[in-house]
Amino acid sequence: MRKLISSFYSKLALAVLTCFVLIGALLLLLATQVSSEYQKEVEQKLHLELAEHLVYDNQLFQQGDLNQAAIKNAFHSMMILGPSFEFYILAPDGKVLTYSADPSKIKRQYVSLTPLKSFLSGQQTLPIIGDDPRGQSRQKIFSAAEIREDGELRGYLYIIIGGEIYDSVVSILRDSHIMTLGVWGILLTLVFSSLIVLIIFALLTRPLRRLSNDISSLQQKGFDEGIAIVSDWRQDSHDEIQKLGSAFNDMAATLNRQYQKVQSTDQLRRELVSYVSHDLRTPLSALQGYLETWQLKHEHLTPEDSEHLIQIALDNAHRTSQLVEQLFELAHLDSDNVTLNTEPVAIAELVQDVIQKLQLAAIEKQVSLTVSPEDPSLMANADIQRIERVFTNLIDNAIRHCQSGDSITVHIDARDNHGKLGIRVTDTGCGIPEDEIGQIFEPHFRASNSSDNGRVHSGLGLAITERILALHNSLIEVSSKPTQGTEFRFQLASV
């Protein structure tokens, strides 16, 4: 059900139906309001001079007091007209003096004279609404006339028109056959229009559904199978969706070719790295053995010269062997058959072990190494050997870019709402140029401001680090400012 509602056609149809419902409601409300106002206007026009005639025919005041006989006669005349009229005599200040309504229903003793005077002036557009004494906030149409005796204003005759017959719009709709037909006509028109619009939308959105199905098929089946079942789209069509579908087919075909090419190239690269590593390993092992043997037979050289030359040869052999190991490691991490042996790891203790391993190099450069906090309870679920490799690469890289007096700190942040431990490796070294930050994870890349002090490194450490973290479903981020330092950030799943 949720999938059906979330489709583009469903949303479009729902929006249209909502608009039609709102329009229909507004039309019904408008029709009801217009009908009600028209009813009031007609009623008030028909009885515009009713109060004036009653005042003319009856002397409602006599010597300043109410003429009860005349009032009774007027009440009798009102009863002949029907029960829908209510008769009130008001004082000049609007106070209700007497009335024809049920006394228990009278709720207010004064009537506002403002609408009454507007009615008597004849200058305001009808209908004019006045206070209904039967309610504190009720208002109705009325007829009114001044009651004068010897030219002096004694009060007003105030007649409510309509009574309780027209109190409700529902009764108007029920009693009006024409209004009922009009309402049904509006509803049927809206329903028919909605069906026509939905059919049109279904036809217009059908190519979009085809394109969505093609994309889903390609996503589920992959390039090898999905590319064969996509729809045929007309390239020469002027329809934008047809053009989009044709462009999608071309793009999918291009991506498929590139994908096949990347697979072939990647396979060749892996094989090349493996071959080169394998070819280098054998002669280097022989070279190491030869040099170690030669070191034992240094009688023909002075001890200092022999020791110096052989030590240099051994150091270079070790570094070359290290390069071979890194090439093997990188090739292995790029393959599809890498497996992780994850287990709970005390990150602070692991970092301390790495610091101890690299402490000598840090002391030589007078760089401080710390971890914060030193809390053994902060555990992560990770492959301990590979994560140790990550910390070794990052800290070793930081040492190479630091000078005397700089510091390197591994920050371990407490787990967040997603069950992750945040790791930050920060240093106060020379930093990385802004235009080179995007390249530092590429194999063999060396920053332009790299300072090695005679040490040779392969440029593979950060590339290996990125791939190991990717296997842990973690993304490594870096921020750096030249001369101020660098920070590497990543997350590990906590235990």
C-alpha positions as CSV (number, residue, x, y, z in Angstrom):
1,M,0.0,0.0,0.0
2,R,2.8,2.4,0.9
3,K,4.6,1.6,-2.3
4,L,1.5,2.3,-4.3
5,I,0.9,5.6,-2.7
6,S,4.6,6.7,-3.0
7,S,4.5,6.3,-6.9
8,F,4.6,9.5,-9.0
9,Y,1.2,8.8,-10.6
10,S,-0.4,8.2,-7.1
11,K,1.0,11.4,-5.8
12,L,-0.2,13.3,-8.9
13,A,-3.6,11.7,-8.7
14,L,-3.9,12.4,-5.0
15,A,-2.9,16.0,-5.6
16,V,-5.6,16.4,-8.3
17,L,-8.3,14.7,-6.3
18,T,-7.4,16.9,-3.3
19,C,-7.7,20.0,-5.5
20,F,-11.0,18.9,-6.9
21,V,-12.3,18.2,-3.4
22,L,-11.2,21.6,-2.2
23,I,-12.7,23.3,-5.3
24,G,-16.0,21.4,-4.8
25,A,-16.1,22.3,-1.1
26,L,-15.4,26.0,-2.0
27,L,-18.1,25.9,-4.7
28,L,-20.6,24.4,-2.3
29,L,-19.7,26.9,0.4
30,L,-20.0,29.8,-2.1
31,A,-23.3,28.5,-3.5
32,T,-24.7,28.1,0.0
33,Q,-23.5,31.6,1.0
34,V,-24.8,33.2,-2.1
35,S,-28.1,31.4,-1.7
36,S,-28.4,32.5,1.9
37,E,-27.5,36.1,1.2
38,Y,-29.9,36.2,-1.8
39,Q,-32.6,34.8,0.4
40,K,-32.0,37.5,3.0
41,E,-32.0,40.2,0.4
42,V,-35.2,39.1,-1.2
43,E,-37.0,38.7,2.1
44,Q,-35.9,42.1,3.3
45,K,-36.9,43.8,0.0
46,L,-40.3,42.1,0.1
47,H,-41.0,43.4,3.7
48,L,-39.1,46.7,3.4
49,E,-42.0,48.9,4.3
50,L,-43.8,46.4,6.6
51,A,-42.9,48.2,9.8
52,E,-43.8,51.6,8.3
53,H,-47.3,50.4,7.3
54,L,-47.9,49.0,10.8
55,V,-46.8,52.3,12.4
56,Y,-49.0,54.2,10.0
57,D,-52.0,52.1,10.7
58,N,-51.6,51.9,14.5
59,Q,-51.0,54.7,17.0
60,L,-48.5,52.7,19.1
61,F,-47.9,55.6,21.6
62,Q,-50.5,57.7,23.2
63,Q,-49.5,60.7,25.4
64,G,-46.0,59.3,25.7
65,D,-47.0,55.9,26.8
66,L,-47.5,52.6,25.0
67,N,-51.0,52.2,23.5
68,Q,-51.8,48.7,24.5
69,A,-54.9,48.5,22.3
70,A,-53.0,49.6,19.3
71,I,-50.2,47.2,20.1
72,K,-52.7,44.3,20.5
73,N,-54.1,45.2,17.1
74,A,-50.6,45.3,15.6
75,F,-49.8,41.9,17.2
76,H,-53.0,40.5,15.7
77,S,-51.9,41.8,12.2
78,M,-48.5,40.2,12.7
79,M,-50.1,36.8,13.5
80,I,-52.1,37.0,10.3
81,L,-48.9,37.4,8.4
82,G,-47.5,34.3,9.9
83,P,-45.3,33.0,12.8
84,S,-42.1,33.8,11.0
85,F,-42.3,37.5,12.0
86,E,-41.3,38.8,15.5
87,F,-42.5,42.2,16.7
88,Y,-40.5,44.5,19.0
89,I,-41.0,48.1,20.2
90,L,-37.8,49.8,21.1
91,A,-37.2,52.9,23.1
92,P,-35.2,55.7,21.4
93,D,-32.0,54.3,23.0
94,G,-32.6,50.8,21.7
95,K,-34.2,49.3,24.9
96,V,-36.8,46.6,24.2
97,L,-40.1,47.9,25.6
98,T,-42.4,45.1,24.5
99,Y,-42.5,42.2,22.0
100,S,-44.5,39.4,20.5
101,A,-42.0,36.6,21.1
102,D,-42.0,34.0,23.9
103,P,-40.6,35.8,27.0
104,S,-38.4,32.9,27.9
105,K,-36.5,33.2,24.7
106,I,-35.5,36.9,25.0
107,K,-31.8,37.1,25.8
108,R,-30.9,40.7,25.4
109,Q,-32.7,43.9,26.5
110,Y,-31.1,46.4,24.1
111,V,-30.8,46.4,20.3
112,S,-28.0,48.2,18.5
113,L,-29.4,51.2,16.7
114,T,-26.5,51.4,14.1
115,P,-27.9,48.9,11.6
116,L,-31.4,50.2,12.3
117,K,-30.5,53.8,11.4
118,S,-28.6,52.5,8.3
119,F,-31.8,50.7,7.2
120,L,-33.9,53.9,7.8
121,S,-31.5,56.0,5.8
122,G,-32.0,53.8,2.7
123,Q,-28.4,54.4,1.6
124,Q,-26.9,51.0,2.5
125,T,-27.0,47.9,0.2
126,L,-29.4,45.2,1.3
127,P,-29.4,42.8,3.2
128,I,-28.8,44.7,6.4
129,I,-28.4,42.5,9.5
130,G,-29.6,43.6,12.9
131,D,-29.6,42.2,16.5
132,D,-32.0,39.4,17.3
133,P,-33.1,39.8,21.0
134,R,-33.5,36.0,21.2
135,G,-29.7,35.5,21.4
136,Q,-26.6,37.3,22.7
137,S,-24.8,37.1,19.3
138,R,-27.7,36.2,16.9
139,Q,-28.4,38.6,14.0
140,K,-31.2,38.6,11.4
141,I,-32.7,40.7,8.6
142,F,-35.4,43.1,9.8
143,S,-37.9,45.8,8.9
144,A,-38.0,49.0,11.0
145,A,-39.8,52.3,11.2
146,E,-39.8,55.3,13.5
147,I,-42.7,55.8,16.0
148,R,-43.5,59.5,16.4
149,E,-46.2,61.3,18.4
150,D,-46.8,64.9,17.5
151,G,-43.5,65.0,15.6
152,E,-41.5,63.7,18.6
153,L,-39.6,60.4,18.3
154,R,-41.0,57.9,20.9
155,G,-39.3,54.8,19.7
156,Y,-39.0,52.3,16.9
157,L,-41.0,49.4,15.5
158,Y,-38.5,46.6,15.0
159,I,-39.7,43.5,13.1
160,I,-37.4,40.4,12.8
161,I,-38.0,38.7,9.4
162,G,-37.7,35.0,9.0
163,G,-38.0,33.7,12.5
164,E,-36.7,30.2,13.2
165,I,-37.7,28.8,9.8
166,Y,-34.4,30.1,8.2
167,D,-32.0,29.6,11.1
168,S,-30.0,26.9,9.4
169,V,-28.4,26.6,5.9
170,V,-29.3,22.9,6.1
171,S,-33.0,23.7,6.1
172,I,-32.5,25.9,3.1
173,L,-30.8,23.1,1.2
174,R,-33.5,20.6,2.3
175,D,-36.4,22.8,1.4
176,S,-34.9,24.0,-2.0
177,H,-35.3,21.5,-4.8
178,I,-33.3,23.7,-7.1
179,M,-30.4,24.0,-4.6
180,T,-30.4,20.2,-4.1
181,L,-30.2,19.7,-7.9
182,G,-27.4,22.3,-8.1
183,V,-25.3,20.6,-5.4
184,W,-25.7,17.2,-7.1
185,G,-24.8,18.7,-10.4
186,I,-21.6,20.2,-8.9
187,L,-20.7,16.9,-7.3
188,L,-21.3,14.8,-10.5
189,T,-19.3,17.3,-12.5
190,L,-16.4,17.1,-10.2
191,V,-16.4,13.3,-10.1
192,F,-16.6,13.1,-13.9
193,S,-13.8,15.7,-14.3
194,S,-11.6,13.8,-11.8
195,L,-12.0,10.5,-13.8
196,I,-11.1,12.2,-17.1
197,V,-8.0,13.9,-15.5
198,L,-6.9,10.7,-13.9
199,I,-7.1,8.8,-17.2
200,I,-5.2,11.6,-19.0
201,F,-2.5,11.5,-16.3
202,A,-2.2,7.7,-16.5
203,L,-1.6,8.0,-20.3
204,L,0.9,10.8,-19.8
205,T,2.9,9.1,-17.0
206,R,3.0,5.7,-18.7
207,P,6.4,6.4,-20.3
208,L,7.8,7.5,-16.9
209,R,6.7,4.1,-15.5
210,R,8.5,2.3,-18.3
211,L,11.6,4.3,-17.6
212,S,11.4,3.6,-13.9
213,N,11.0,-0.1,-14.6
214,D,14.1,0.0,-16.9
215,I,16.2,1.6,-14.2
216,S,15.0,-0.8,-11.5
217,S,15.8,-3.8,-13.8
218,L,19.3,-2.5,-14.5
219,Q,19.8,-1.9,-10.7
220,Q,18.6,-5.3,-9.7
221,K,20.1,-7.5,-12.5
222,G,23.3,-5.5,-13.2
223,F,24.8,-4.5,-16.5
224,D,25.2,-8.0,-17.8
225,E,21.5,-8.9,-17.7
226,G,19.8,-5.6,-17.2
227,I,21.1,-4.0,-20.3
228,A,19.5,-6.6,-22.5
229,I,15.9,-6.0,-21.3
230,V,15.6,-2.2,-21.3
231,S,12.9,-0.7,-23.5
232,D,13.4,0.7,-27.0
233,W,13.1,4.5,-26.9
234,R,12.8,6.6,-30.0
235,Q,15.8,8.9,-30.5
236,D,14.0,11.1,-33.1
237,S,11.0,11.8,-30.9
238,H,10.1,15.3,-29.7
239,D,8.7,13.9,-26.5
240,E,11.0,14.8,-23.6
241,I,10.4,11.5,-21.8
242,Q,11.3,9.6,-25.0
243,K,14.5,11.6,-25.3
244,L,15.2,10.9,-21.6
245,G,14.7,7.2,-22.1
246,S,16.9,7.2,-25.2
247,A,19.6,9.1,-23.3
248,F,19.3,6.5,-20.4
249,N,19.9,3.6,-22.8
250,D,23.0,5.3,-24.3
251,M,24.3,6.1,-20.9
252,A,23.7,2.5,-19.7
253,A,25.5,1.1,-22.7
254,T,28.4,3.4,-22.2
255,L,28.6,2.6,-18.5
256,N,28.5,-1.1,-19.4
257,R,31.5,-0.7,-21.8
258,Q,33.4,1.3,-19.2
259,Y,32.6,-1.3,-16.5
260,Q,33.9,-4.1,-18.6
261,K,37.0,-2.0,-19.4
262,V,37.6,-1.2,-15.8
263,Q,37.3,-4.9,-14.8
264,S,39.8,-5.9,-17.4
265,T,42.2,-3.0,-16.5
266,D,41.9,-3.7,-12.8
267,Q,42.6,-7.4,-13.3
268,L,45.7,-6.5,-15.4
269,R,46.9,-4.1,-12.7
270,R,46.5,-6.7,-10.0
271,E,48.4,-9.2,-12.0
272,L,51.1,-6.7,-12.7
273,V,51.5,-5.8,-9.1
274,S,51.6,-9.4,-8.1
275,Y,54.2,-10.2,-10.8
276,V,56.4,-7.3,-9.9
277,S,56.2,-8.1,-6.2
278,H,57.0,-11.7,-6.8
279,D,59.9,-10.9,-9.1
280,L,61.4,-8.5,-6.6
281,R,61.1,-10.7,-3.6
282,T,63.5,-13.4,-4.9
283,P,66.5,-11.2,-5.8
284,L,66.1,-9.1,-2.7
285,S,66.1,-12.2,-0.5
286,A,69.3,-13.3,-2.2
287,L,70.8,-9.8,-1.9
288,Q,70.1,-9.8,1.9
289,G,71.7,-13.2,2.3
290,Y,74.8,-12.2,0.3
291,L,75.2,-9.0,2.2
292,E,74.8,-10.7,5.5
293,T,77.5,-13.2,4.5
294,W,79.8,-10.5,3.3
295,Q,79.3,-8.6,6.5
296,L,80.8,-11.6,8.3
297,K,83.9,-11.5,6.0
298,H,84.9,-7.9,6.4
299,E,88.6,-8.6,7.2
300,H,89.8,-7.1,3.9
301,L,88.1,-3.8,4.8
302,T,88.5,-1.5,7.7
303,P,85.8,-2.2,10.2
304,E,84.3,1.3,9.9
305,D,84.1,1.2,6.1
306,S,82.8,-2.4,6.0
307,E,80.1,-1.7,8.6
308,H,79.0,1.5,7.0
309,L,78.7,0.1,3.4
310,I,77.0,-3.1,4.5
311,Q,74.6,-1.3,6.8
312,I,73.5,1.0,4.0
313,A,72.9,-1.9,1.7
314,L,70.9,-3.8,4.3
315,D,68.8,-0.7,5.0
316,N,67.9,-0.3,1.3
317,A,67.2,-3.9,1.0
318,H,64.8,-3.8,3.9
319,R,63.1,-0.8,2.5
320,T,62.7,-2.4,-0.9
321,S,61.3,-5.5,0.8
322,Q,58.9,-3.3,2.7
323,L,57.7,-1.8,-0.6
324,V,57.1,-5.3,-2.0
325,E,55.1,-6.1,1.1
326,Q,53.0,-3.0,0.7
327,L,52.4,-3.8,-3.0
328,F,51.2,-7.2,-2.0
329,E,49.0,-5.7,0.7
330,L,47.5,-3.2,-1.7
331,A,46.8,-5.7,-4.4
332,H,45.2,-8.0,-1.8
333,L,43.0,-5.2,-0.5
334,D,41.8,-4.4,-4.0
335,S,40.7,-7.9,-4.7
336,D,37.2,-9.2,-4.1
337,N,38.1,-12.0,-1.7
338,V,39.2,-10.0,1.3
339,T,37.8,-11.2,4.6
340,L,37.9,-9.5,8.0
341,N,38.4,-11.3,11.3
342,T,36.5,-8.9,13.5
343,E,36.6,-9.1,17.2
344,P,36.3,-6.7,20.2
345,V,39.4,-4.4,20.3
346,A,40.4,-2.0,23.1
347,I,41.3,0.9,20.9
348,A,43.3,2.9,23.5
349,E,45.5,-0.1,24.2
350,L,46.0,-0.8,20.6
351,V,47.1,2.8,19.9
352,Q,49.5,2.6,22.9
353,D,51.1,-0.5,21.3
354,V,51.5,1.4,18.0
355,I,53.0,4.4,19.8
356,Q,55.5,2.2,21.6
357,K,56.5,0.7,18.2
358,L,57.1,4.2,16.7
359,Q,58.4,5.9,19.8
360,L,62.0,5.7,18.7
361,A,61.3,7.5,15.4
362,A,59.3,10.2,17.3
363,I,62.1,10.7,19.9
364,E,64.6,11.2,17.1
365,K,62.5,14.0,15.7
366,Q,61.6,15.3,19.2
367,V,57.8,14.8,18.5
368,S,55.4,13.8,21.3
369,L,52.9,11.0,20.9
370,T,49.8,10.7,23.1
371,V,46.4,9.0,23.1
372,S,43.3,10.6,24.7
373,P,41.6,9.2,26.7
374,E,43.5,6.2,27.9
375,D,40.3,4.3,28.5
376,P,40.5,0.6,28.0
377,S,36.7,0.3,28.1
378,L,36.3,2.0,24.7
379,M,35.9,-1.1,22.5
380,A,35.4,-1.4,18.8
381,N,34.4,-4.3,16.6
382,A,37.3,-4.6,14.1
383,D,40.1,-6.7,12.6
384,I,42.9,-6.0,15.0
385,Q,45.8,-6.6,12.6
386,R,44.4,-4.3,9.9
387,I,43.3,-1.6,12.3
388,E,46.8,-1.7,13.9
389,R,48.1,-1.2,10.3
390,V,45.8,1.9,10.0
391,F,47.1,3.5,13.1
392,T,50.7,2.7,12.2
393,N,50.3,4.3,8.8
394,L,48.6,7.4,10.1
395,I,51.0,8.0,13.0
396,D,54.1,7.2,10.9
397,N,52.8,9.6,8.2
398,A,52.3,12.3,10.9
399,I,55.8,11.8,12.3
400,R,57.3,12.4,8.8
401,H,55.5,15.7,8.5
402,C,56.3,17.0,12.0
403,Q,59.4,18.9,13.2
404,S,61.0,19.2,16.6
405,G,58.5,20.3,19.2
406,D,55.4,19.2,17.3
407,S,52.9,16.8,18.8
408,I,50.7,14.0,17.6
409,T,47.5,13.0,19.4
410,V,45.0,10.1,18.8
411,H,41.6,11.2,20.1
412,I,39.0,8.5,20.8
413,D,35.5,10.0,21.0
414,A,32.8,8.2,23.0
415,R,30.2,6.4,20.9
416,D,27.4,8.4,19.3
417,N,23.7,7.7,18.7
418,H,24.6,5.3,15.8
419,G,26.9,3.1,17.9
420,K,30.1,4.4,16.5
421,L,33.5,5.4,18.0
422,G,35.0,8.5,16.5
423,I,38.7,8.4,15.9
424,R,40.8,11.5,15.2
425,V,44.6,11.5,14.5
426,T,45.8,15.1,14.7
427,D,49.3,16.6,14.4
428,T,50.8,20.1,14.5
429,G,53.1,19.5,11.6
430,C,53.6,21.2,8.3
431,G,50.1,20.4,7.0
432,I,49.0,19.6,3.4
433,P,48.5,22.1,0.6
434,E,44.8,22.6,-0.1
435,D,45.1,21.6,-3.8
436,E,46.7,18.3,-2.9
437,I,44.3,17.0,-0.2
438,G,42.2,15.2,-2.8
439,Q,45.2,13.2,-4.0
440,I,46.8,12.0,-0.8
441,F,45.0,8.7,-0.8
442,E,46.2,7.8,-4.4
443,P,49.0,5.2,-4.5
444,H,52.5,6.6,-4.8
445,F,51.4,10.2,-4.2
446,R,53.8,12.3,-2.2
447,A,52.9,15.8,-1.0
448,S,55.0,18.6,-2.3
449,N,55.9,19.7,1.2
450,S,56.8,16.2,2.4
451,S,59.9,16.1,4.7
452,D,61.4,12.7,5.1
453,N,64.9,13.6,6.4
454,G,66.5,11.0,4.2
455,R,63.9,8.3,4.8
456,V,62.4,6.7,1.7
457,H,58.7,5.8,1.7
458,S,56.5,4.2,-0.9
459,G,53.5,6.5,-0.8
460,L,51.2,3.5,-0.3
461,G,50.4,4.0,3.4
462,L,47.4,6.2,3.1
463,A,46.1,4.2,0.1
464,I,46.2,1.1,2.2
465,T,44.6,2.9,5.1
466,E,41.7,4.0,3.0
467,R,41.0,0.5,1.7
468,I,41.2,-1.1,5.1
469,L,38.7,1.4,6.6
470,A,36.4,0.9,3.5
471,L,36.4,-2.8,4.5
472,H,35.2,-1.7,7.9
473,N,32.4,0.4,6.3
474,S,34.1,3.5,7.4
475,L,35.0,6.6,5.4
476,I,38.2,8.5,6.2
477,E,38.2,12.3,6.1
478,V,41.0,14.8,6.3
479,S,41.3,18.5,7.0
480,S,44.6,20.4,7.0
481,K,46.1,23.9,7.0
482,P,49.6,24.5,5.9
483,T,52.0,25.2,8.8
484,Q,49.2,24.4,11.3
485,G,48.7,20.7,11.1
486,T,46.5,17.9,9.8
487,E,43.6,15.9,11.2
488,F,42.4,12.5,9.9
489,R,38.9,11.3,11.0
490,F,37.1,8.0,10.8
491,Q,34.6,5.9,12.7
492,L,34.5,2.3,13.9
493,A,31.6,0.2,15.1
494,S,31.6,0.1,18.9
495,V,30.9,-2.9,21.0
